[in-house]
Amino acid sequence: MNSPDSLLFPGSADAGAAVCSAKGCRSAAVWVLAWNNPKLHTPERRKTWLACDEHREHLSQFLGVRGFLKEVVTLAEWEGRSASDG
């Protein structure tokens, strides 16, 4: 699985804070949108986008209409899964 750690925003006030993946948004991420493109990725592969509360629905719809969205979970839940995997 891909980790949202690669989406940290180094210039934020809280260095290392996870931020929303929406273009131009610097709000704290609350959600992880796990997705894959079945034409490019194996079925078990998960790419991730992070979302704040404001952009969660928009980003989910963008991925959903393309058939890419696999699940939406809180960032805390996703990080908990990663910790138990490692």
N, C-alpha and C positions, 0 to 999 in steps of 0.2 A: 504494500500500500504506500502511496505517497503521503508524506507528512506535510501538514500545513506549515511546518517550521520554515520551509523555503519561501513562504509568503510573508515573512516578518518585515516590518518597515523600519529600516535602520535610522531614519531621520525623525522618528516620532519622539514626543516628549518622554515617553516611557520606552527607551531603547529595548528592542526585543519584543515589543508588544505586537500581537497579531492584529492585522488590520484588514478591513473589508477589501475584497477583490474588485469591487465595482470601480469603473474608471473614475479617477479623481477623488474617490472617497478615502478619507483617512480616519474614519471612525473605527473604534475597537470592534474586532470580530467577535460574534457570539455564536455563529452557526458554521458548520462545515457541510458543504454540498459535495457529496461523493458522486463521481460520474465516470463514464468512459464512452469512447466512440467505438461502437462495435466494428466499424470498418477498419479501425487502426489497432485496437487493443484486444487482448485476450479477455474473455468474460470475467475473470477474477480480478483483473487490473482495476485499480481505482485512482483516478486523478482527483484533486481537491481544489475547490474554490472556497474562500472564506467570505462570510457575509455578516454585515451588521443587521440589526432588526429592520432598518428602513429598506435595505436592498435585498433581503432574503427572498421575498416573493418574486421580484423582477428577475433575479439571477436564476431562481428555480424554474420560472416559466421559460426563460431563454434556453436552458438545458432540456427542460421537459418537452417542448414542442419538437425538439430534434431527436427525442428518444434517448438522450444521453444520461439523464438524471437517474441515479440508482437509490440514493437515500439522503436525507437531511437530518443531521443530529446536532446537538449542542457541541460547542468546542470542548467543553469540559468532558463530555461523554467520549468524544473522539480521542482526546488526550489520555483518558483513562484506559481506553482500549489499547492504545499504543504502549502505555506503561506496562500493561499486563502481557503484551506480546514480547516485550524486550527482556 
